Amino acid sequence: MSLRLRLLVSIALVLALTLLFGSGLIYLSAVNKVATEMDAALSVGARTVENAVDDPEEAVNPRRQLELLVEDFNGNRHLRAFLMSPTGIAVDQSSLLMPSNPAPDWFNRLLAREPGYMHFSLPPPFARYGSIILTTDSHNEIDEVWNDFIVTLVILLFFCSLILALVYLTLGRPLRLLHNMTAAFKCIGKGDYSPHIAETGARELKDLARNFNEMTTRLAEIESRNRGLEKQLASVQEEERADLARDLHDEIGPLLFAMNIDISTLQSENSNISRERIASQLNGMLSTVGAIQSHVRSMLGRLRPAVLLDLGLIHAVENLVAFWSKRRDDVRIDLNIERESFGEKLDAVIYRTIQEALNNSLRHGDPKAIKIRVVSDDHGFVVVEIFDDGIGLISSGGDFGFGLIGMKERIESAGGSLDVSNRASGGVAVRAKLPLLHANDELMINEGA
């Protein structure tokens, strides 16, 4: 069952119960009204009869006066008068006013009461002509109640129908909005972020539609950005693979080739080779193995910085600086790190920030000097600064590559902030602020002790 139909059925049930309760109240009121009217009619009729026969001395024609008394009740809505002979035979009776819109028999049976009865013994000289009897008839009063009931019922039905119509129309727009949003969510689930909802209707509906549209717009932007980042990531990965392949070919390859030559030389020598010759060859091989190990550690530092971070932030950054200094001996790199460690999590963020800033500067900035500074300030923050004197940022408006975006996201996830801008004197300034307490509560507590 739809939400609209469920609400309409619920409201209709409430209205039906209201009508039923109202009908019960109307019934009780009608029964009381009929009884009251019948009692009042008998009381008025009794006074009429008593007034007609209260002065028998002045009665010139008693029989005619009694007939006129009965005629006075003609057209009465609730009473009938009978002139009864001394033998108990009705010699004259009045007529009732006939209802113009009689009530159904079932309604009469529902409200009818036993007819009221009143017998009047007449004084002389009226007594020789008989007596007067008054009886009540509730049909006219019930007919009036029936007509009132019909009018009330029509008004209530119109009111209930109007309520249902207003509810139906009022629910139309929000339910249509929900229907449109459901269809839009289905599209979003399939990766289509183009659906938008019209921002119309009540203020709450406008806010809901506006927030939904903002959400779809942001999702579309994120999806577009993710696709761009995936392409950049693939490009960076290919570049890293190329760098590793080049290092293996240019650095490890010649060393392995040298070891191969040394081993081949030893194998080709005759058994009379001197111990000094063997020792020289072995020393050369050991030197080559040491060089290979050094290069492997350097590559591991690039691939797995956490291995180096186990020995401390300063040691890891020094290895990173040494790696680049060996390859770019034309660039002077100054390093100033205040502490051995700022905490395991914070060290990793600082290391990655310095690593990415160095990579970008040396690969794209063509600097002559780079300064790295990591210190804590008086406000509980670690300040990481990397300055170079290169050509500066080529792109503008914050349109950075994958590396800088990843750096920014990593820093923000640690509760910090990042600013990358061109320096007035030339080059790029990378400034990151990281909260010490957020990164490592235990470190701050121990230092304050």
C-alpha positions as CSV (number, residue, x, y, z in Angstrom):
1,M,0.0,0.0,0.0
2,S,1.4,3.4,-1.0
3,L,2.1,6.0,1.7
4,R,-0.6,8.3,0.3
5,L,-3.3,5.6,0.3
6,R,-2.2,4.5,3.8
7,L,-2.6,8.1,5.1
8,L,-5.9,8.6,3.4
9,V,-7.3,5.3,4.8
10,S,-6.1,6.2,8.3
11,I,-7.7,9.6,8.1
12,A,-10.9,8.1,6.6
13,L,-11.1,5.6,9.5
14,V,-10.7,8.5,12.0
15,L,-13.4,10.4,10.3
16,A,-15.7,7.3,10.2
17,L,-15.2,6.8,13.9
18,T,-15.9,10.5,14.4
19,L,-19.1,10.2,12.5
20,L,-20.1,7.1,14.4
21,F,-19.4,8.8,17.7
22,G,-21.3,11.9,16.5
23,S,-24.3,9.8,15.4
24,G,-24.4,8.2,18.9
25,L,-24.5,11.7,20.5
26,I,-27.2,12.8,18.0
27,Y,-29.2,9.7,18.9
28,L,-29.1,10.3,22.6
29,S,-29.9,14.0,22.1
30,A,-32.8,13.1,19.8
31,V,-34.3,10.6,22.3
32,N,-34.1,13.3,25.0
33,K,-35.6,15.9,22.7
34,V,-38.6,13.7,21.7
35,A,-39.3,12.9,25.4
36,T,-39.1,16.5,26.4
37,E,-41.3,17.7,23.5
38,M,-44.0,15.1,24.3
39,D,-44.0,16.0,28.0
40,A,-44.2,19.7,27.1
41,A,-47.0,19.1,24.6
42,L,-49.1,17.2,27.3
43,S,-48.5,20.0,29.8
44,V,-49.6,22.7,27.3
45,G,-52.6,20.6,26.3
46,A,-53.7,20.0,29.9
47,R,-53.7,23.8,30.6
48,T,-55.7,24.3,27.4
49,V,-58.4,21.8,28.5
50,E,-58.4,23.2,32.1
51,N,-58.8,26.8,30.9
52,A,-61.7,25.8,28.6
53,V,-63.8,24.2,31.4
54,D,-62.8,26.2,34.4
55,D,-66.0,28.4,34.4
56,P,-69.0,26.1,33.9
57,E,-71.5,28.7,35.1
58,E,-70.9,30.8,32.0
59,A,-71.3,27.8,29.7
60,V,-74.3,28.6,27.4
61,N,-73.8,25.5,25.2
62,P,-71.5,23.0,26.9
63,R,-71.7,20.5,24.1
64,R,-70.7,23.0,21.5
65,Q,-68.0,24.4,23.8
66,L,-66.5,20.8,24.1
67,E,-66.5,20.4,20.3
68,L,-64.7,23.7,19.8
69,L,-62.2,22.6,22.4
70,V,-61.5,19.4,20.4
71,E,-61.2,21.5,17.2
72,D,-58.6,23.7,18.9
73,F,-56.2,20.7,18.8
74,N,-56.6,20.3,15.0
75,G,-53.2,20.7,13.2
76,N,-51.3,20.1,16.5
77,R,-47.9,18.5,15.8
78,H,-47.8,16.4,19.0
79,L,-51.3,16.0,20.5
80,R,-54.6,14.5,19.6
81,A,-57.8,15.3,21.6
82,F,-60.8,13.0,21.9
83,L,-64.3,13.7,23.2
84,M,-65.5,10.5,24.8
85,S,-69.2,9.8,25.5
86,P,-70.2,8.6,29.0
87,T,-70.3,5.1,27.5
88,G,-66.6,5.3,26.4
89,I,-67.2,5.9,22.7
90,A,-65.2,8.6,20.9
91,V,-67.8,11.1,19.5
92,D,-65.3,13.7,18.3
93,Q,-61.5,13.8,17.8
94,S,-58.9,16.3,16.5
95,S,-56.6,15.8,13.5
96,L,-52.7,15.8,13.5
97,L,-50.5,17.9,11.2
98,M,-49.1,15.5,8.6
99,P,-45.3,15.6,8.1
100,S,-44.1,16.8,4.7
101,N,-41.0,14.6,4.8
102,P,-41.7,11.6,6.9
103,A,-38.8,9.7,8.5
104,P,-38.2,6.1,7.6
105,D,-40.0,3.4,9.6
106,W,-36.7,2.1,11.0
107,F,-35.9,5.6,12.3
108,N,-39.3,5.9,13.9
109,R,-38.9,2.6,15.6
110,L,-35.5,3.7,16.8
111,L,-36.8,6.9,18.5
112,A,-40.5,6.2,19.1
113,R,-41.7,6.1,22.7
114,E,-44.9,4.9,24.3
115,P,-47.6,7.5,23.6
116,G,-48.4,9.8,26.5
117,Y,-51.9,9.7,27.9
118,M,-54.0,12.1,30.0
119,H,-57.7,11.8,30.9
120,F,-59.8,14.7,32.1
121,S,-63.1,14.3,34.0
122,L,-65.2,17.3,33.3
123,P,-67.2,19.3,35.8
124,P,-71.0,19.8,35.4
125,P,-72.6,20.8,33.1
126,F,-69.9,19.3,30.8
127,A,-69.9,15.9,32.6
128,R,-73.1,14.7,31.0
129,Y,-71.5,14.9,27.6
130,G,-68.5,12.7,28.5
131,S,-64.8,13.4,29.1
132,I,-61.6,14.7,27.3
133,I,-58.6,12.4,26.5
134,L,-55.2,13.8,25.3
135,T,-52.7,11.4,23.7
136,T,-49.2,12.2,22.3
137,D,-47.9,11.3,18.9
138,S,-44.1,11.6,18.3
139,H,-44.0,11.2,14.5
140,N,-43.7,14.8,13.7
141,E,-41.0,15.4,16.3
142,I,-39.1,12.3,15.0
143,D,-39.5,13.7,11.4
144,E,-38.0,16.9,12.5
145,V,-35.1,15.1,14.2
146,W,-34.7,13.0,11.0
147,N,-34.5,16.2,8.8
148,D,-32.0,17.7,11.2
149,F,-30.0,14.5,11.2
150,I,-29.9,14.5,7.4
151,V,-28.7,18.1,7.2
152,T,-26.0,17.4,9.9
153,L,-24.9,14.2,8.1
154,V,-24.6,16.0,4.8
155,I,-22.5,18.8,6.4
156,L,-20.3,16.2,8.1
157,L,-19.9,14.2,4.9
158,F,-19.0,17.3,3.0
159,F,-16.6,18.3,5.7
160,C,-14.9,14.8,5.7
161,S,-14.8,14.8,1.9
162,L,-13.2,18.2,1.9
163,I,-10.6,17.1,4.5
164,L,-9.7,14.0,2.5
165,A,-9.4,16.1,-0.7
166,L,-7.2,18.6,1.0
167,V,-5.0,15.9,2.5
168,Y,-4.8,14.2,-0.9
169,L,-3.8,17.4,-2.6
170,T,-1.5,18.5,0.2
171,L,0.4,15.2,0.1
172,G,0.6,15.3,-3.6
173,R,3.7,17.5,-3.9
174,P,5.8,16.0,-1.1
175,L,5.0,12.4,-2.2
176,R,5.8,13.4,-5.8
177,L,9.1,14.7,-4.5
178,L,9.8,11.4,-2.7
179,H,8.9,9.5,-5.9
180,N,11.3,11.6,-7.9
181,M,14.0,11.2,-5.3
182,T,13.5,7.4,-5.3
183,A,13.9,7.4,-9.1
184,A,17.0,9.7,-8.8
185,F,18.6,7.4,-6.2
186,K,18.2,4.5,-8.5
187,C,20.1,6.4,-11.1
188,I,22.7,7.4,-8.6
189,G,23.1,3.7,-7.6
190,K,23.9,3.0,-11.2
191,G,26.5,5.7,-11.3
192,D,24.5,8.4,-13.0
193,Y,24.7,11.7,-11.0
194,S,22.8,13.9,-13.4
195,P,19.3,13.8,-11.9
196,H,18.2,17.0,-10.2
197,I,15.0,17.7,-8.3
198,A,12.9,20.9,-8.9
199,E,13.2,23.2,-5.9
200,T,9.6,24.2,-5.6
201,G,6.8,23.9,-3.0
202,A,7.0,24.5,0.8
203,R,10.1,25.7,2.4
204,E,11.0,22.3,3.8
205,L,10.6,20.7,0.4
206,K,12.7,23.3,-1.2
207,D,15.5,22.7,1.4
208,L,15.2,19.0,0.9
209,A,15.4,19.4,-2.9
210,R,18.3,21.9,-2.7
211,N,20.3,19.6,-0.4
212,F,19.7,16.6,-2.6
213,N,20.8,18.6,-5.7
214,E,23.9,19.7,-3.8
215,M,24.6,16.1,-2.9
216,T,24.3,14.9,-6.5
217,T,26.5,17.8,-7.7
218,R,29.2,17.0,-5.1
219,L,29.0,13.3,-6.0
220,A,29.4,14.1,-9.6
221,E,32.4,16.3,-8.8
222,I,33.9,13.5,-6.6
223,E,33.3,10.9,-9.3
224,S,35.0,13.1,-11.9
225,R,37.8,13.9,-9.6
226,N,38.3,10.2,-8.8
227,R,38.5,9.3,-12.4
228,G,41.1,12.0,-12.9
229,L,43.0,10.7,-9.8
230,E,42.9,7.2,-11.1
231,K,44.5,8.3,-14.4
232,Q,47.1,10.3,-12.5
233,L,47.7,7.4,-10.1
234,A,48.2,5.1,-13.0
235,S,50.7,7.6,-14.5
236,V,52.5,8.0,-11.2
237,Q,52.7,4.2,-10.8
238,E,54.1,3.9,-14.3
239,E,56.6,6.6,-13.5
240,E,57.6,4.9,-10.3
241,R,58.0,1.6,-12.1
242,A,60.2,3.3,-14.7
243,D,62.3,4.8,-11.9
244,L,62.8,1.5,-10.2
245,A,63.6,-0.2,-13.5
246,R,66.1,2.5,-14.3
247,D,67.7,2.2,-10.9
248,L,67.9,-1.5,-11.1
249,H,69.5,-1.2,-14.6
250,D,71.8,1.7,-13.9
251,E,72.8,0.9,-10.3
252,I,72.3,-2.8,-9.4
253,G,72.9,-4.2,-12.9
254,P,76.5,-3.0,-13.2
255,L,77.3,-4.2,-9.7
256,L,75.9,-7.6,-10.4
257,F,77.8,-7.7,-13.6
258,A,81.0,-6.8,-11.7
259,M,80.3,-9.6,-9.3
260,N,79.8,-12.0,-12.1
261,I,83.1,-11.0,-13.6
262,D,84.9,-11.5,-10.2
263,I,83.3,-14.9,-9.8
264,S,84.1,-15.9,-13.3
265,T,87.7,-14.8,-12.8
266,L,88.0,-16.9,-9.7
267,Q,86.6,-19.9,-11.5
268,S,88.9,-19.5,-14.4
269,E,92.1,-19.2,-12.3
270,N,94.2,-22.4,-11.8
271,S,94.7,-23.9,-8.5
272,N,98.0,-22.2,-8.0
273,I,96.3,-18.7,-7.5
274,S,97.8,-16.9,-4.6
275,R,96.0,-16.2,-1.4
276,E,96.6,-12.5,-1.9
277,R,94.8,-12.7,-5.3
278,I,91.9,-14.5,-3.8
279,A,91.6,-12.1,-0.9
280,S,91.7,-9.1,-3.3
281,Q,88.9,-10.7,-5.4
282,L,86.8,-11.4,-2.4
283,N,87.3,-7.9,-1.0
284,G,86.1,-6.6,-4.3
285,M,83.1,-8.8,-4.2
286,L,82.3,-7.8,-0.6
287,S,82.5,-4.1,-1.7
288,T,80.1,-4.8,-4.5
289,V,77.7,-6.6,-2.2
290,G,77.8,-3.7,0.2
291,A,77.0,-1.3,-2.6
292,I,74.1,-3.5,-3.7
293,Q,72.8,-3.6,-0.1
294,S,73.0,0.2,0.1
295,H,71.0,0.6,-3.1
296,V,68.4,-2.0,-2.0
297,R,68.0,-0.1,1.3
298,S,67.5,3.1,-0.6
299,M,64.8,1.5,-2.8
300,L,63.1,0.0,0.3
301,G,63.1,3.4,1.9
302,R,61.2,4.7,-1.1
303,L,58.8,1.8,-1.2
304,R,58.4,1.1,2.6
305,P,59.2,4.3,4.6
306,A,57.7,2.7,7.7
307,V,60.8,0.4,7.9
308,L,63.0,3.5,8.2
309,L,60.5,5.3,10.5
310,D,61.1,2.5,13.1
311,L,64.5,4.0,13.5
312,G,63.1,7.6,14.0
313,L,61.9,10.4,11.8
314,I,65.3,12.1,11.6
315,H,67.0,8.9,10.4
316,A,64.2,8.3,7.8
317,V,64.4,11.8,6.4
318,E,68.2,11.8,6.4
319,N,68.1,8.6,4.3
320,L,65.6,10.3,1.9
321,V,67.8,13.4,1.6
322,A,70.8,11.2,1.1
323,F,69.0,9.3,-1.7
324,W,68.3,12.6,-3.6
325,S,71.7,14.2,-2.8
326,K,73.4,11.2,-4.5
327,R,71.3,11.7,-7.6
328,R,71.2,15.5,-7.6
329,D,74.5,16.6,-6.2
330,D,73.9,20.1,-7.8
331,V,71.1,20.8,-5.2
332,R,71.9,21.8,-1.7
333,I,69.4,20.3,0.8
334,D,69.4,21.8,4.4
335,L,67.6,19.8,7.1
336,N,66.4,21.0,10.5
337,I,64.2,18.6,12.5
338,E,63.6,19.5,16.1
339,R,62.9,16.1,17.5
340,E,63.8,12.5,16.9
341,S,60.1,11.6,16.8
342,F,56.7,13.3,17.1
343,G,54.8,10.1,17.5
344,E,54.4,7.1,15.2
345,K,51.3,8.4,13.3
346,L,52.5,12.0,13.1
347,D,56.0,10.9,11.9
348,A,54.4,9.0,9.0
349,V,52.5,12.1,7.9
350,I,55.5,14.3,8.2
351,Y,57.7,11.9,6.3
352,R,55.2,11.6,3.5
353,T,54.8,15.3,3.3
354,I,58.6,15.9,3.0
355,Q,58.9,13.0,0.5
356,E,56.2,14.4,-1.8
357,A,57.5,17.9,-1.5
358,L,61.1,16.8,-2.3
359,N,59.9,14.7,-5.3
360,N,57.8,17.6,-6.7
361,S,60.6,20.1,-6.2
362,L,63.4,18.0,-7.7
363,R,61.4,16.6,-10.6
364,H,59.5,19.7,-11.6
365,G,61.0,22.8,-9.9
366,D,64.7,22.8,-11.0
367,P,65.9,24.2,-7.7
368,K,69.4,25.0,-6.5
369,A,68.6,24.9,-2.8
370,I,65.9,23.3,-0.6
371,K,65.3,23.9,3.0
372,I,63.4,21.4,5.2
373,R,62.3,22.5,8.7
374,V,60.2,20.6,11.2
375,V,59.5,22.3,14.6
376,S,56.8,22.6,17.2
377,D,55.3,25.9,18.1
378,D,53.8,27.3,21.3
379,H,50.2,26.4,20.3
380,G,50.6,22.6,20.3
381,F,51.2,22.3,16.5
382,V,54.0,20.8,14.5
383,V,55.1,23.1,11.6
384,V,56.5,21.4,8.5
385,E,58.1,23.7,6.0
386,I,59.8,22.9,2.7
387,F,61.1,25.9,0.7
388,D,62.9,25.8,-2.7
389,D,64.2,28.4,-5.1
390,G,63.0,26.8,-8.3
391,I,60.7,27.9,-11.0
392,G,57.6,27.8,-8.8
393,L,54.1,26.4,-9.5
394,I,53.0,26.5,-13.1
395,S,49.4,25.6,-12.4
396,S,47.1,28.1,-10.6
397,G,43.8,28.1,-8.7
398,G,44.7,25.2,-6.6
399,D,44.7,22.7,-9.5
400,F,47.4,20.4,-8.1
401,G,48.4,17.0,-9.2
402,F,47.7,13.7,-7.5
403,G,50.7,13.9,-5.2
404,L,49.7,17.2,-3.7
405,I,46.1,16.2,-3.4
406,G,47.1,13.0,-1.6
407,M,49.4,15.1,0.7
408,K,46.5,17.5,1.5
409,E,44.1,14.6,2.3
410,R,46.7,12.9,4.5
411,I,47.3,16.1,6.5
412,E,43.7,16.9,6.9
413,S,42.9,13.4,8.1
414,A,45.4,14.1,10.9
415,G,43.5,17.3,11.8
416,G,46.1,19.6,10.1
417,S,46.1,22.1,7.3
418,L,48.3,22.5,4.2
419,D,49.3,25.6,2.2
420,V,51.2,25.4,-1.1
421,S,52.1,28.6,-2.8
422,N,54.7,30.4,-4.8
423,R,57.3,32.4,-2.9
424,A,57.8,36.1,-3.6
425,S,61.5,35.6,-4.1
426,G,61.0,32.6,-6.4
427,G,60.3,28.9,-5.8
428,V,57.6,27.1,-3.9
429,A,56.7,27.2,-0.2
430,V,55.0,24.1,1.3
431,R,53.7,24.7,4.9
432,A,51.8,22.1,6.9
433,K,50.5,22.5,10.4
434,L,49.6,19.3,12.4
435,P,48.1,19.3,15.9
436,L,50.4,17.4,18.3
437,L,47.5,16.5,20.7
438,H,45.4,15.2,17.9
439,A,48.2,13.1,16.5
440,N,49.6,11.7,19.7
441,D,47.9,12.3,23.0
442,E,50.4,10.2,24.9
443,L,53.4,12.3,23.6
444,M,51.8,15.5,24.8
445,I,51.1,14.1,28.3
446,N,54.6,12.7,28.7
447,E,56.1,16.0,27.7
448,G,54.0,18.0,30.1
449,A,54.9,15.7,33.0
